[in-house]
Amino acid sequence: MIKLAKREEQIMQVFWDLNKAFIRDIIPLLPDPKPHYNSVATIVKILEEKGFLNRETIGNMHCFFPVIQREEYQQFALKDIVSQYFDNSYPRMLAFFAKEQKLTENELDEIVNMIKKDSK
């Protein structure tokens, strides 16, 4: 899997939210400034070539849908961030975010309890 460019990721976020859409359906949901239809169509074509989207032809139009699920890309992106910025150390990453966000002891306990609950 490859890392997506910012606009590619924005477009994928909309597809993940909608699950299936025509290009004209996603443009209003993109952040401002709204890109031109042709720009979005080009990026959608690139996402299709990269294996993130596939299409279904309906009449003379194409309806696109994600092939790569949001969770799958989240895992990839997180591993990339941990590798690039935290020397492949998840504890370092968690410590950074805890300190950066000034988490309280109760919030840290809540995170530990969530992890314990999910691992059972």
C-alpha positions as CSV (number, residue, x, y, z in Angstrom):
1,M,0.0,0.0,0.0
2,I,1.2,3.5,-0.7
3,K,0.6,6.8,1.2
4,L,-2.0,9.0,-0.3
5,A,-1.5,12.7,-1.1
6,K,-3.6,15.1,0.9
7,R,-6.4,15.6,-1.7
8,E,-6.4,11.9,-2.5
9,E,-7.0,11.2,1.2
10,Q,-9.8,13.8,1.4
11,I,-11.5,12.2,-1.5
12,M,-11.1,8.7,0.0
13,Q,-12.6,10.0,3.3
14,V,-15.7,11.0,1.4
15,F,-15.9,7.6,-0.4
16,W,-15.5,5.8,2.9
17,D,-18.3,7.9,4.4
18,L,-20.6,7.4,1.4
19,N,-19.5,3.9,0.5
20,K,-20.5,4.4,-3.1
21,A,-20.8,7.6,-5.1
22,F,-20.6,9.4,-8.4
23,I,-18.0,12.1,-8.7
24,R,-20.6,14.8,-8.7
25,D,-21.8,13.5,-5.3
26,I,-18.4,13.9,-3.6
27,I,-17.4,17.4,-4.7
28,P,-19.8,19.2,-2.3
29,L,-18.5,17.2,0.6
30,L,-14.8,18.1,0.0
31,P,-13.2,21.0,2.0
32,D,-13.1,24.5,0.5
33,P,-11.8,25.6,-1.9
34,K,-13.9,23.0,-3.8
35,P,-11.9,21.5,-6.7
36,H,-13.1,21.5,-10.2
37,Y,-15.0,18.4,-11.5
38,N,-12.2,17.5,-13.9
39,S,-9.6,17.7,-11.1
40,V,-11.6,15.4,-8.9
41,A,-12.2,13.0,-11.9
42,T,-8.4,12.9,-12.4
43,I,-7.7,12.1,-8.8
44,V,-10.5,9.4,-8.7
45,K,-8.8,7.9,-11.8
46,I,-5.5,7.9,-10.0
47,L,-7.1,6.3,-6.9
48,E,-8.6,3.6,-9.1
49,E,-5.1,3.0,-10.7
50,K,-3.6,2.8,-7.2
51,G,-6.2,0.1,-6.2
52,F,-8.1,2.2,-3.7
53,L,-11.3,2.5,-5.8
54,N,-13.2,0.5,-8.2
55,R,-16.2,1.4,-10.4
56,E,-19.5,0.1,-11.5
57,T,-21.0,1.4,-14.8
58,I,-24.6,2.6,-14.5
59,G,-25.9,3.7,-17.8
60,N,-23.2,6.0,-19.2
61,M,-21.9,7.0,-15.7
62,H,-19.5,5.5,-13.3
63,C,-20.3,4.9,-9.7
64,F,-17.1,4.5,-7.6
65,F,-16.7,2.5,-4.4
66,P,-13.7,1.9,-2.0
67,V,-11.7,-1.3,-2.4
68,I,-9.4,-0.5,0.5
69,Q,-11.4,0.0,3.7
70,R,-10.8,3.0,6.0
71,E,-9.5,0.8,8.9
72,E,-7.0,-0.9,6.6
73,Y,-5.6,2.5,5.5
74,Q,-5.6,3.8,9.1
75,Q,-3.4,0.9,10.2
76,F,-1.0,1.5,7.3
77,A,-0.9,5.3,7.9
78,L,-0.3,4.8,11.6
79,K,2.5,2.4,11.1
80,D,4.0,4.9,8.7
81,I,3.8,7.7,11.3
82,V,5.2,5.5,14.0
83,S,8.1,4.5,11.8
84,Q,8.9,8.0,10.5
85,Y,8.5,10.0,13.8
86,F,8.8,7.6,16.7
87,D,11.5,5.1,15.7
88,N,8.9,2.3,15.4
89,S,8.0,2.7,19.1
90,Y,4.3,2.8,19.9
91,P,5.0,3.6,23.6
92,R,7.0,6.7,22.4
93,M,4.1,7.7,20.2
94,L,1.6,7.3,23.0
95,A,3.8,9.2,25.5
96,F,4.1,12.0,22.9
97,F,0.4,12.3,22.5
98,A,-0.4,12.0,26.2
99,K,2.1,14.8,26.9
100,E,1.0,16.9,23.9
101,Q,-2.6,16.7,24.8
102,K,-1.9,17.1,28.6
103,L,-4.0,14.0,29.4
104,T,-5.0,13.5,33.0
105,E,-4.2,10.4,35.0
106,N,-8.0,9.5,34.8
107,E,-7.8,9.8,31.0
108,L,-4.7,7.6,30.9
109,D,-6.4,5.0,33.1
110,E,-9.4,5.1,30.7
111,I,-7.2,4.4,27.8
112,V,-5.5,1.5,29.6
113,N,-8.9,0.1,30.5
114,M,-10.1,0.4,26.8
115,I,-7.0,-1.5,25.7
116,K,-7.5,-4.2,28.2
117,K,-11.2,-4.5,27.3
118,D,-10.4,-4.8,23.6
119,S,-7.6,-7.4,24.1
120,K,-10.0,-9.8,25.8
